Amino acid sequence: MNPSPMTKASYKTPNPYESLFGYSRAVRKGPFIFVSGTTSITPDSAGAVQYPGDAYRQTVVAFRESLKAVEALGGTKEDVVRVRMFVASMDERDEVGRGMKEVFGAGEWAATMIAGVGFVRQEIRVEVEVDAVVG
């Protein structure tokens, strides 16, 4: 995918919240890709939470799903420049960090982690956002 600077493309999944709230999993405008908050909710319309209560495994699932969105819009893992992690409890920060490192390895990106947040489902422990710049 090599869109012109004015072209906007989106990537959608069957995740029930995308249609319920009216957003896309990810949007690309020019070289910029923005991935919406992504959790471990199954990417199908069933909307079950994978690994309820397990922050580490939820982080791995959420980042892998985010990278799928980046790739669907023409980017790669190496194009990621920023990640944000929203965590239910500060006690889970190390598990979330471990999950991020498993998916991305040691890389060059900016990262933010905010703890003590609530999510749309109680079993969700982490939500992530990813930004990428292609090229």
Secondary structure by P-SEA (a helix, b strand, c coil): ccccccbbbbbbcccaaaaaaccccccccccbbbbcccccccccccccccccccaaaaaaaaaaaaaaaaaaaccccccccbbbbbbccccaaaaaaaaaaaaccccbbbbbbbcccccccccccbbbbbbbbcc
